[in-house]
Amino acid sequence: MNLKKVIGSCLFVSCLAIAIYFACFGKHGLLAFYHLRKACKKKEQRITLMQKEIALLQHETKAWQEDPLKKESFLRYELAMGYTNELVYLIKK
């Protein structure tokens, strides 16, 4: 009778140990959940950064469409363009 209790207890403890191992380190365990959560936070940060960048680009696009001086300054300074009877000098920095 006593041997049955010992064997039953050992079997229960070993099953419990296996269950705990798979709960922590298995394919869907706590460690996998931790890594998944960490990756999700990184993705959320990247999404937030991209949303800010999109807002900035939309603001620049709107300013480009509404302000003719912005277009002219871009063409003059970035592309070194001028009117037909104008000379453009490039100064290297």
Rosetta silent file (secondary structure, phi, psi, omega in degrees, C-alpha in Angstrom):
SEQUENCE: MNLKKVIGSCLFVSCLAIAIYFACFGKHGLLAFYHLRKACKKKEQRITLMQKEIALLQHETKAWQEDPLKKESFLRYELAMGYTNELVYLIKK
SCORE:     score description
SCORE:     0.000 S_00000001
   1 L     0.000  -41.919 -179.454    0.000    0.000    0.000 S_00000001
   2 H   -68.007  -35.496  178.944    2.787    2.331    0.888 S_00000001
   3 H   -65.405  -37.463  178.457    4.628    1.507   -2.363 S_00000001
   4 H   -63.806  -39.188  178.625    1.556    2.479   -4.398 S_00000001
   5 H   -66.031  -40.832 -179.619    1.492    5.901   -2.714 S_00000001
   6 H   -65.907  -45.302  179.511    5.188    6.452   -3.418 S_00000001
   7 H   -65.305  -41.908  177.544    4.839    5.436   -7.072 S_00000001
   8 H   -62.819  -42.111  178.071    1.709    7.568   -7.444 S_00000001
   9 H   -64.843  -43.374  178.551    3.454   10.545   -5.855 S_00000001
  10 H   -62.872  -41.951  178.589    6.518   10.112   -8.102 S_00000001
  11 H   -64.374  -43.334  178.403    4.303    9.858  -11.167 S_00000001
  12 H   -62.802  -45.222 -178.711    2.339   12.944  -10.142 S_00000001
  13 H   -65.553  -40.974 -179.981    5.530   14.955   -9.468 S_00000001
  14 H   -67.692  -39.992  176.230    7.111   13.906  -12.777 S_00000001
  15 H   -64.152  -40.039  178.005    3.945   14.798  -14.716 S_00000001
  16 H   -65.207  -41.034  178.877    3.812   18.119  -12.921 S_00000001
  17 H   -64.144  -42.038  178.394    7.480   18.803  -13.722 S_00000001
  18 H   -64.372  -42.635  179.512    6.903   18.012  -17.411 S_00000001
  19 H   -63.383  -42.265  178.935    3.834   20.244  -17.492 S_00000001
  20 H   -65.302  -41.458  179.207    5.724   23.124  -15.870 S_00000001
  21 H   -59.441  -48.381 -179.285    8.640   22.669  -18.289 S_00000001
  22 H   -69.905  -29.385  177.237    6.359   22.849  -21.331 S_00000001
  23 H   -68.673  -31.207 -179.155    4.411   25.756  -19.831 S_00000001
  24 H   -90.641  -46.079 -170.328    7.638   27.739  -19.486 S_00000001
  25 H  -114.410    4.839 -179.228    9.800   26.624  -22.391 S_00000001
  26 L   -73.454 -178.297 -178.118    7.406   25.014  -24.854 S_00000001
  27 L   -60.279  -36.231  179.842    6.342   26.308  -28.247 S_00000001
  28 L  -115.605   30.879 -175.781    3.510   28.342  -26.705 S_00000001
  29 L   -86.001 -171.240 -176.878    5.084   28.797  -23.278 S_00000001
  30 H   -65.865  -37.411  179.713    5.942   31.835  -21.221 S_00000001
  31 H   -65.500  -42.458  176.887    9.316   32.357  -22.866 S_00000001
  32 H   -64.556  -39.312  177.992    7.753   32.372  -26.330 S_00000001
  33 H   -63.002  -40.708  178.612    5.081   34.763  -25.066 S_00000001
  34 H   -62.023  -46.700  179.962    7.778   37.085  -23.696 S_00000001
  35 H   -64.882  -38.875  178.412    9.623   37.161  -27.036 S_00000001
  36 H   -64.940  -40.858  179.368    6.382   37.729  -28.922 S_00000001
  37 H   -66.833  -39.040  178.326    5.424   40.589  -26.630 S_00000001
  38 H   -64.270  -43.020  178.216    8.869   42.185  -27.023 S_00000001
  39 H   -65.442  -36.780  179.106    8.615   41.975  -30.819 S_00000001
  40 H   -64.860  -40.897  177.739    5.124   43.464  -30.686 S_00000001
  41 H   -64.285  -39.364  177.078    6.371   46.473  -28.700 S_00000001
  42 H   -62.932  -41.839  178.855    9.132   47.056  -31.246 S_00000001
  43 H   -64.158  -40.076  178.455    6.579   46.962  -34.058 S_00000001
  44 H   -63.937  -40.105  177.515    4.345   49.440  -32.215 S_00000001
  45 H   -64.515  -40.118  178.340    7.271   51.821  -31.764 S_00000001
  46 H   -65.681  -39.527  178.035    8.095   51.531  -35.454 S_00000001
  47 H   -62.960  -43.692  178.814    4.452   52.209  -36.380 S_00000001
  48 H   -61.706  -43.971  178.673    4.418   55.320  -34.178 S_00000001
  49 H   -62.392  -41.675  179.440    7.640   56.559  -35.762 S_00000001
  50 H   -67.886  -36.167  177.023    6.267   55.963  -39.251 S_00000001
  51 H   -63.639  -39.220  177.047    3.022   57.778  -38.418 S_00000001
  52 H   -65.156  -41.186  179.480    5.051   60.817  -37.327 S_00000001
  53 H   -65.486  -39.117  177.647    7.076   60.647  -40.527 S_00000001
  54 H   -63.517  -42.420  178.646    3.890   60.412  -42.621 S_00000001
  55 H   -62.317  -41.152  178.435    2.450   63.467  -40.863 S_00000001
  56 H   -64.428  -43.030  179.002    5.650   65.412  -41.551 S_00000001
  57 H   -66.174  -36.923  176.582    5.634   64.415  -45.222 S_00000001
  58 H   -64.997  -39.238  178.443    1.959   65.372  -45.561 S_00000001
  59 H   -64.519  -43.903  178.613    2.736   68.766  -44.030 S_00000001
  60 H   -64.945  -38.399  178.434    5.644   69.285  -46.443 S_00000001
  61 H   -64.371  -43.019  179.186    3.496   68.223  -49.402 S_00000001
  62 H   -64.108  -42.855  178.538    0.771   70.658  -48.419 S_00000001
  63 H   -64.536  -39.142  178.808    3.311   73.462  -48.006 S_00000001
  64 H   -62.865  -40.376 -177.626    4.845   72.577  -51.389 S_00000001
  65 H   -73.771  -31.478 -173.630    1.437   72.736  -53.094 S_00000001
  66 H   -94.645  -22.883 -172.806    0.341   76.002  -51.465 S_00000001
  67 L  -112.466  107.983  179.210    3.561   78.058  -51.397 S_00000001
  68 H   -68.571  -26.177  178.426    5.104   79.021  -54.752 S_00000001
  69 H   -68.078  -31.388  177.821    8.165   80.501  -52.999 S_00000001
  70 H   -66.180  -41.091  177.805    8.954   77.101  -51.544 S_00000001
  71 H   -62.781  -46.362 -177.886    8.977   75.605  -55.039 S_00000001
  72 H   -64.773  -41.476  179.804   11.208   78.355  -56.366 S_00000001
  73 H   -65.903  -36.389  177.067   13.662   78.139  -53.487 S_00000001
  74 H   -64.261  -47.031 -178.606   13.916   74.375  -53.927 S_00000001
  75 H   -63.620  -38.421 -177.889   14.552   74.708  -57.652 S_00000001
  76 H   -73.122  -48.533 -171.421   17.128   77.439  -57.154 S_00000001
  77 H   -89.215  -35.981 -177.310   19.121   76.068  -54.238 S_00000001
  78 L   -88.108  -38.182 -176.472   18.750   72.298  -54.525 S_00000001
  79 L  -105.815   -3.023  178.137   18.655   71.865  -58.318 S_00000001
  80 L    55.691   46.315  178.791   20.628   75.020  -59.265 S_00000001
  81 L  -104.901  154.154  177.684   18.024   76.114  -61.775 S_00000001
  82 L  -145.321 -176.646  177.462   17.258   79.639  -62.854 S_00000001
  83 L   -74.779  171.881 -173.083   15.266   81.569  -65.401 S_00000001
  84 L   -63.220  -37.020 -177.330   16.252   81.512  -69.082 S_00000001
  85 L  -102.745   28.364 -178.399   18.251   84.760  -69.028 S_00000001
  86 L  -114.062  146.446  172.943   19.831   84.182  -65.611 S_00000001
  87 L  -100.720  137.906 -179.987   23.275   82.929  -64.705 S_00000001
  88 L  -115.536  124.367  178.194   23.546   80.445  -61.895 S_00000001
  89 L  -106.396  131.523  177.595   26.777   80.191  -59.903 S_00000001
  90 L  -101.918  126.917  178.186   27.476   77.111  -57.826 S_00000001
  91 L  -113.959  119.432  179.549   29.596   77.571  -54.731 S_00000001
  92 L   -77.503  141.900 -179.432   30.927   74.393  -53.149 S_00000001
  93 L   -96.151    0.000    0.000   30.838   74.250  -49.379 S_00000001
